Structure formats: C-alpha cells, structure tokens
Amino acid sequence: MTSMPDKDELGGGLNYYFFGHNLKLQGDYFRSFTPGALNTGADLLRLGSRRRCDRRGDHE
C-alpha cells in the first residue's frame, strides 16, 4: 500500500541533430492524469540542447 495517488502518463519526445551529430536539440511533452480523466491533469514540456564533446573532453 502506498500514499501516492494512482496516476497515468502519456507523452513523447523528439530529437533533431544539427551539423552532423555535433549539436542536438531535444524536447519532450508529458501529461500526467488520474486514470480515466485525461482532461484534468498536469503538463510537462521540456526543451534542451547538447553540444558534442571533443576528444579531449574539455567541452560539455
């Protein structure tokens, strides 16, 4: 038994690479809701980017 409420989640994400694989733009979206009540819930939208490190590892 847990004190956490029962929740469902629906979502997905996309990645797009620029300049080969040197720069990545990523995003995802999720909707958390009570089972059977998709119209009432919370939304989460995240965006981010990442630059590829060189072999020396001094960039992240």
C-alpha positions, -999 to 999 in steps of 0.1 A, spaced: 0 0 0 12 35 -8 2 71 -1 9 81 -37 -22 87 -58 -28 65 -88 -17 84 -120 -14 76 -157 10 94 -180 11 100 -218 38 116 -238 66 115 -263 98 133 -274 118 144 -304 155 149 -311 169 169 -340 206 169 -349 224 199 -365 259 198 -381 260 160 -382 258 150 -346 277 180 -332 246 198 -318 214 182 -306 181 199 -299 157 177 -278 122 181 -264 95 161 -248 60 165 -236 41 145 -209 6 147 -195 0 132 -160 -36 125 -151 -59 105 -129 -70 72 -147 -100 79 -169 -97 117 -166 -73 129 -194 -89 164 -194 -78 170 -158 -41 167 -151 -6 183 -152 15 191 -183 53 189 -185 72 203 -215 110 202 -216 134 216 -242 172 212 -242 203 212 -263 236 194 -261 269 201 -279 291 171 -287 324 170 -267 357 169 -285 381 140 -278 399 159 -250 366 162 -230 371 198 -222 336 209 -236 302 197 -225 
